[in-house]
C-alpha cells in the first residue's frame, strides 16, 4: 500500500502535527499557496513532492506549474490550485486535487475522486484546520481526512486550560497516527497507557469507517479519563 499526503494553503506555516502525519507518506501533493520556498524545502526532506502554484505564490514561485498531470503511485493525477481553472475535459483521471477555498471537500464522480484537503496553515476565521492522506492499494483509493487539533494562542499563553474534550481528541489523533504507521494494538496500548481492549476498539473503529477522524472516533466510544 502507498500513502499520499495531500495538503494545500499552508501559507508559510507547517504545523508539527502536519509534519508528523507526513512522515509515514510515500509522496506529498501540495495544491498551492505555499507562500514561501521554505515550506517546499521542508516537505521535500520528507518525501517526493508534487506542487502547483497558488494565487498567493508570488515571484519566487514563477517556475512552479499552474497545473500538474502525472502518474503517481499508479494513479492518474491532476492538480490545480483553484477548481475554477479546471480544464473542460478531465476524462481519464483517478484523482483530482485542488485547494484555494480552505474548505475540505471530497466527492466521487464515477471512478474519479475529487479532493480538496482544506487548509492546514494558519486558521482562517473558525474553519477547521485539515489535510488528507490517500491510501492506494491495487488501484483503489481510500481517503482519510486529518483534522489538526492544536491549542489556541490563549491556551499556549497559559491564560486558559484546554478542555477535557480537546485533550481527548488530541490524544485520539496521536493514536490514529500510530495506527497509520502500522503499530500493533499492543504497542499502541503500551505507548498511550490504555487497555488492550480500548486500543482494539479504537483501531477497529478507525479501520472499518473510511474517512473517520479523531472527533468521529470519540463520538462512537467513551474514552477512559485516567491513563
Protein Blocks (a to p, Z undefined) as FASTA:
>chain_A
ZZddddehklopacfklmmmmmmpcbdcdeejnlpaklmmmmmmmpccdddddfklcfkl
mmpcfbdcddeehiacdddfblklpcfblghiabdcdehjopacdddehjbccddebjab
dcehjbccdddddddeehiacddddddddddfklmnopaccdfklmmmmmmmmmmmmmmn
opafklmmmmnopafklmmmmmmmmmmmghiafklmmmmpccdfbZZ
